[in-house]
Amino acid sequence: MNPESKRDMSSWRDRIRHTRRPLCVSLWSGAGGLDLGLEMAGFDIAVAVDNDGWAAQTHAYNSKALVLERDLSSPGATRTLLRELDLPAVALVAGGFPCQPYSRAGQNRIRHLVKHEQRSGVDERAFAWLSYVAAVQELRPRQCIAENVPELATFNGGLLLRDIVNALEDLGYSVDVRVLSARRFGVPQYRERLFIQAALPGTEIVWPEEEREGPEPTLAAAIGDLPDISPGKSWRDGERTSYEPKPGSEPPDWARAGMPKTARQWLTDHVSRNVREDDLEAFRQLPPGGTYLDVPVHLRRYRDETYTDKYKRLEWGRPSRTITAHMAKDGYWYIHPEEHRTLSIREAARIQTFPDRYQFAGYPTNRFLQIGNAVPPLLGRAVGAALQDARQGQGRASGIPRAAERLSRLGKERESMDAWRILVSEVVLGGRAGAKLFSELTKAFPDPVSALGAANGDPAVARLRELARKVLSSNEGKIPETAAEISRLAGCGPAQASVAESLITGGAPPKNVATMRMAARVAGVSATGSLTGIVFPILARLTAFGEDARTNQAAVEVARSVCRPDIPDCPACPLEEFCAHAVSGSAVVDVQTRLQLASATAG
């Protein structure tokens, strides 16, 4: 599709005006991984926009969409572009605004460049989401889906994600946030992505159901059929390898689907980097799953205290480690399970679940970059199928947005706890004591002055008296309100102090075992992958990002009083009608156990 060709543009306009599929506009579309998945789920990608020329070429070659190479950094220019396209009704706006400012690797790289005065400390890409919101405002789609790295939930203290959600809500959308583990949707790698879904009134928010039955997808299932190759095989554009599955192996169903008849005996991009002689010797010493520390000392040419995972040999029987854009620099994290080389371009694409018919433009580094930045198509398909379910009034509607509204209302209706009572609950009692003991202590000692004269006896009373002494002697009688002050005076850990601060002043979700358990149950998720990465964004959304202290207090009270770890009292819970756990009547697999084991925070 050539945007400069009147004939192509006329054909494109005719197609999108007569399609029976819901139309999608895709922004920061990259090589088209998410778009391919959405197409599999029944959407028609009308327009895809990205500022990477090689990625745009890749997308255009593999798609019927109008693919434009444009800079989307300006909200105004983005709106103008979409307006000039004069599109028919758009059902979905999808977007993956740049993730580098939020990812761990991206932030580390930015800090390094700033330190060496090679760039400004302000990363303009961190504001690209404003163009996404501008596009939604311009097109008014029924549904929206945006994706990014899980670290977006904690970037700038969670304020950025809060601003994105609030901006979409201001446009009249219901909004929810979820981190999805790709291997739960057939993707053979450990990969998590954060999705923001929004819908206009009349359409529910539906998330894909995880595949909890059966074994996890493995590297062997994804690439075990591919022929052996030698490192450094020609990088020439269009290099083809004869394809025949290895004896005893078969490709995944999706891998060879859609191959043209003339190309079924061929495999493209099955080429890998040259391997240095010293690296080759080191690779030979690595067992399956082995890392740099398994290499003999005399073969380590990097500082092993810094580069503990410089090398990583993958394992046939497990998912791959996350395929990232770092592959454009080197492939040491992705050493083949048997052969002494790093992964080929096609193997990386397979692990990302791109079918073999998908062709990539550019030099090898460009191709690795596109593949590493992509959303796995199978994950995109699962998200797209859930969006289609929502359009048709099917699937399990997310209760998080309504539960958040209920919690906010509960917070406004309840009597706010003062700072001293919160310290008694969170610091003196560690958040574990029952309501009776808390009521007795706060009634007998309503302030630090009264607590200073408490008699010896109960350990809780002794802790209360000691806290009162420190407040009155070291803090001029002022109740500490920040986590740093609370931790310094009370001698508690930073996590415990942070919860206390969130209950006193707000500003952050009250993250502890009890509230994380409640968030997981309301959402109906299993704690696969990174615990904080999966559950914390749900808690943040449930508590309206912890902005209001009274909402945080309501969340903690509900989590501790009725959403108990053993047998929750669902009929007494004000969130029952929105809670997936209560509706299903069965516990979310393994959530509370893993929460308790993974966190030392008081609940």
N, C-alpha and C positions, 0 to 999 in steps of 0.2 A: 504494500500500500504506500504509494508515493504522495505525500501531502501537496507536492507541487504540481501533480497531474490532475487536470480538470476531470478527465475521464475516471481516474481512480476515486476522486472525491465524490463524483456523482454516483458511482457504483456503491461507495461506502454509505452515502446518505440514503440511498434506496434500501440498502440492507438493513440499517438500523431503524428505519421507519416501518419496515414490514416484519421485523423479527417477532416471534411469539415469546421469546425469552425475555425476562426482566433485564433491562440495560444496566450496565455498571460503568462507572468512570473510575479509573485507577490512577492514583497519583504516587510518585516515587516508585514506579512499578518495577524498576530494575530489570532483570532478565525475564520476569514474568512468572515466577514460581507461584505466588499467591493467585495470580490471574488464571493460570492453567488449572489450579484447583477449583476456583470459582466456576470456570467453564465446565469442568467435569460435573459440578453440582447443578448445572443448568442455567447459569447466568451468561449473558452475552456481553463481552467486554467491548464497549463502543470506542472508548478512548483510553490510551495509556500514555502517561507522561513521565519522563525521567531526564535528568541532565547529563547522564553518562551516555556518551555516544555509542560505545560498544554494546552496552546493555540494551540501548534502544534498537540497535541493529539486530541483536539476538531476538528481542521480543517481536520485532516486525517480521522476521523470517518465519517465526513459529506460530504466528497468530493472525487472525483476520482483523484485529483491531487497528484503528488509526493510531499509530505510535508517533508521538512527537518528542523531539529532543528540546526541552525547555527548562529554564531555571524557575523553580517554584518558590524561591525565597521571599518574594513580594506578594502579600495577600491581595493587593490591588491588581497587580498584573495577572495573578491567577484567576481572579474573578473576570477580568477583561477577556482572557483567553477562552474561558468556558462560555462566556456570553457570546463571543464571536462565532463559536462553533454552532450555535443555534440548535442545540440538541433537543430531541423529543424527551418526554418524561423519563427521568433517570430514577431507577429503583434503588440503586446502591452506590454509595461513594466509598471506595476502598483506598487505603493509603498506608504507606510505611515510611513516615517521615524519618529523616536521618537518625540513626541510633548511636552514632559515634560519640556524641556529647554525653550520653547516658551510660554507655557500657563501661565496664571496668577497664578493658583494654584501651578504649577510646579516651577515657579520662586520664589514664596513666600517660598515654602518648601526648595529650594536650599539656599536662603538667610538665613533661620533659621539654617540650618545645618552648613553653613559656619561660621555664627556668633558664634556658640557653638563649633567650631573647630572639627566638626564631618565629614567634607569632604572638598575637595579642591574647590576653587572658580571657577575652570575651569570644565565645564560639557562637557565631550567628546562626549556625544550624540548630541550636537549641530553641530557636524561635520559629522554626519551620512549621510547627503545628498550627500556627496562626493562619497559614495558607490553607491548611486542611479545613479548619473551621470556616474560613471564607468560602471555600468551595461548597461546603455543606449549606451555608447560608444562601449561596447563589442558586444551587440546584434543587434544594429542598427534597432530597430523596426520602423514601419511606424508611430506609435503613442505612446505617453507616457501620463500617468496620475499619479499625485502624490497628496496626500491630507495631510492636517495638520490643526492645529487650526488657527482661524482668526488672532490671535496675531502674527503669523509669519510675517505678513505684516508690523508690526511696531517693531519687535524685532531688537535690535541693530540699531535703527534709520532707519529700512527698508533695511539696507545694506545686510543682509543675503538673503532676497528674491531676491534682485537685483543680487547677486552673483549666485544664483541658475538659474535664468532666463538667465543671461549672459553666464553661462557655457553651458546650453542647446543650446543657439543660436550659440555659438562657434562650436558646433557639427553639425550645419547646419539646426537646427529646428526653425520653427516659434513657438513662445511661448505666451501663454496668461494666465491670472490669474483671478479667479472668486471665490467669496464667495457665497455659496449656502445655502439657508434656508431650512432645511429638511422638515419642515411642509408644504412647497409648493410642496412637492412631495409625499404626503400621509403618512408622518411619524408623529405620534401623539405626538410630543414634540417640545419645543423651542430649536432648535439645529442648529448651523451654522458651516460649515467646509469650509476651503480654499482649492481650487483645482488648481493645476498647470497642464495645458494641453499643449502638444507639438506635432507637426506634421512635417513630412518631406515635402519638396516641392511637390506639386501635390495633397496634402490632406489638406482640410481646417480644421480650428478649429471650432467646433460646440458645443454649450452649450445647456443643456436641457431647454425647455420652461417651465416656472412656471405654475402651475395650479392655475389660478387666479379666476376661476369661482367656485361657490359653497362654502359651509362652510368648515372651517378648520377641519382636523381630530381631534377627541377628545379622551380623555382617556376612556370614556364610550365605544366608538366604538372599542377600542383596547383590553380592558380587562374586559368589563362589563359582558361578558358571563361566566367568570371563577367562579368556585364554591367558596363559603366562606371557609376559613380555620382558624385554631387556631394558634396563634403565637407559634413558637418553635416546630412545627411539625417536625418529625424526619428528620435529615439531611442525613440519610443513602444514600449512592450511589445507584442510581436506584430507589429511592422512587417514587412510582406511586400513582396517585389519579384518582379515577373514574371520567370520564368526561361526562357531559351532560350539554348543555347550560342552563343558568338560564332561567326561563319562560319569554318570551317576548324579549329575546336577541338572537343575532346570532354572531358567530365569524366573523372577517374580512375574505374576500375571501382567502387571502394569508395565514391565520393563520393555517388552518387545511389541506392545500394543500400538497399532497405528503405523507400523513400519510400511513404507511403500513396497510393493512387490519387487521392484528393482533393487531394493536395498536390504532385503531380508538376510542375505548372506554376508552382510558387511557390518562392521562396528567402527564408529568414528571416535576420535579423541581418546583412544585407549593408548596414550603415551604418557610417560613419566619423566621426571627430571633425571639428569645425569647424577651419578653418585660419586663423590670424591673417594679416593682410595682409602683414606683414613676413616671416613664415614662408613665405607663398605665393611672394613674390618670390624668397626664397632657394631654395625647392624648384625653381623654374624654372631655376635655374643649375646644378642637380646633374645630371651625366651618370649613366648606369647604373653602379652601384658607387661612386658619388661619396660623399664624406664632408664633414664640416663644413669641412675645410681647402680644399675645392673651391669654397666659397662666397666671393664677393668680400668683401674686408675690410670695406667699408662696410655690408654686410648681416649681419655677425657681431655678434649682441647678447650673446654669451657669451664668456668668456675662452678664446681658442683654444689657449693653452698647457695649459689644464686640460681643455677639452671638445673634444679633437681628433676624437672620433667622435660628437659630439652629434647630428648628422644622419647618416643612412645610407640611400641609395637602393638598393633591392634590384635584382637582375639576373634577367632571365627565364631565362637559360641556366644558372643555378647554383642549388644549394640556398639556402634562406633562412638568414640568421643565426638563432641560437637564439631561439625564442619564449619569453619569460620573463614572470614576474609584473610586471615593470616596465611592461608595456603598460598596466597599470591606472592609471599616473601620466601617461604620455605615449607617443606612438607615433613619436617622432623617429628611433628606430633602424630603423623599419619603414616607409619611404616607398615607395609603390607604384612599380614600375619605369617606368611611363609617366605615370600620372595624378599631379597635384600635390596629393597627400593622403597620409595615413597609412593603414595597412591597416584594413579593416573587421573587425568581429567575426567574420563568417563566413570571411573570408580567413585570419585567424589560426587559426580552428578547422580549416580545410582543411589548412593547413601542419602542424598537429598531427595530421592524419589523422582528425579527427572527421567522420563522414558528415553530410550535410546534414540528415538527419532528426533529428539530435541537437539538442535545444533547451536553452538555458541560461537559468537563473533570475537575477533580480536586475537592478540597474541596470547600465549599460554597464561601469562600472569593476569591478563584481562579476564580470561575464562575462569580461572580459579577464583578471582575476586567476585565475579558475578554469581558463581555457584555458592560461595561462602556467605554472600549477603542475602541469598534468596530465602523465602519462606518455602519449606518443603511442599510440593504440590499435594501430597496426600493429606497433610495437615490443612492446607487451604481447602481441599475438597470436603473435609469433615466440617470445617467452619461454614463453608458454603451450603452444605446440606442442612445444617442447623438453621441458617438464615432462611432457606427455602421452607423448612418446617414452620418457622414463625410466620412466614407470609401466608401459609395455608392453615394457620390456626392449630398446628400440631406441635408435638414435642412438649417437654417440660419447661414451663416458663420460669425464668429466674425470679426468685422472691427477694433478691437483695435490694433492688431499688425501693420496693414498698416496705421492706423491713427497716431500711435506713430511715424512711419517713416516720415509721412508727417509733423507732428509737429516739429520733429528734423530738417528737411530740412528748414522749415519756420524759425526756430531759427537761422540757419546758414546764411540765406539770409537776415535777417532783421538787421537794425542798432541797436546795443546793447545800452540799456539805461544805463546812468551812475548812480551812487549811489544817487546823489542829486535828480535827476529827479524821481527816484523810491520813495524816501522819500516824495517828493511832492505828488506823486500819491497815495501812500498807507497810509501815516501818516497825511499829511495836508488835503488831499481831501478824505481820508478814502476809496479810491477806488471807490467812487460813482459818482464823477463829470464827466461830459461829456468831450470829446476830445477837445472841443473848449476852455473851461476854463483851462484845463491842459496845452494846447499849449500856451495860453496867459501868464500864470504864469511862465512857464519855459523859455519862450522867454524873458520876462521882468526881471526875476531873475534867471539867469542860474547857480548861485552858492551862497553859504551862505553869502559871502561878499556883493554882490549886494542886497540880500534880507534884509540885516541888515538895510539898509536905506529906506526900503519900507514905504510909507506913510500910515497913518491910513485910515480906511474906511471899505473895505470888510472884513468880519470875516476870510475868507480864507487867505487873505493877512496878517492879524494880526497873525494867527497861523503860517504862513510861517516865518514871522519876528521873532517870539518867538523861533521857532526851530533853525533858523540861529544863534540867540543869544546864545543858549545853546551849539550848535556845536562849535562856535568860542571861547566861554569862558570856557566851561567845558571839551572839548575834544581836545583842542589844534588845533582846526581848521580841524581835521580829520573827515571825514564823517563816522558815525558808520556803521558797516557792520554786526555785529552779532545781533541776536534777543535780547540778554541781554542788549547790549549797546543801541540798538534802543529803547527798552522799557524804559530804565532808562532815556535817554535824552528826548525822545518825550512824555513820559507819556502814551503810548498806551498799550493795553493789549498784552499778550504773543502770542495769535493767530495772531493778526495783525502784530506784530513784526516778527513772524516766516515767514509769507508770504513775507514781505519786504526782509528778509535775503535770502530767496530762490530765489528772483529775482535779488539780488545783487551778491551773491556768488555761488548760486546753492547748491546742496548737499541734498535737500529734496523737495518733491513735493509742489507746491504752493496751499495749501489747504484752500479754502474759499468757500463761498456759490456758487459763479459763476462757479468755476472750478469743484466742485463736481456735480453741475447740468449738466454741459457739459459732464462729464465722464458718468453719469447715462444715459444721452440721447444717447450718442454714443454707449454704450453697450446695451441699450434697457432693462435695469433692473428696477424693482420697488423697492422702498426703504422699504422692509419689514425687520423686525428684527432690529438689531443694525445698525443705519445709517452709522456710520463710518466703522463698520465691513463690510458692504455690498459694499459701494461705494469707500472708500479710496483705497483699493487694485487696483481697476480699474484705478483710477486717477494716482496712482503710476506707473502702467504699461504704461499708456497713455503718461506720461511725462518722460519715461525712468528713473523712480525713482528720477526725479528731479536733476539729476547730473549736467546738464548744465543750467546755468542761462538764456541763451538766449532761450532755449526751454521752460523754465518756463515762460519767458516773452511772448513768442508766445502763450502759452496756456491761460494765463490770458487775453491777448488782444482778442483772438477769443471768449473766454467765455463771456467777457463783451460787445464786440462790436456787435456780431451777434447771440450768443446763449442766447438771452435775456429771462427772466423768463416768460413774457407774450406770445409774438409771436416771436419765433426765426426766423431770416432771413436766412433760410436754403440755398436758392440759392446763397447767398453771402458767405457761409461758406466753407473754404478750406477742411473741413472734411466731406462734405456732402455725397460723394459717399461711405464713410465707416460707416456712422452714421445710426443706427437702427431707431432712431426717424425720421430722414429725409426720410428714405426708406419707413417706415410705414405710414408717414404723420399724425400721431396722437401722442399726448403727452403721455409720460410715466406717468402712474397713480400716482398722488399725490406726485411725487418726489420733485418738486420745493417748494411746500407748506411745506412739512415736513422738507426740508433743511432749509428753512427760519425760521421755528419755532424752529428747534433744534439747531441752531447755532447763536451765537451773532457776528460771524466773519463778517467783512465788505466784501461785494462782488463787 
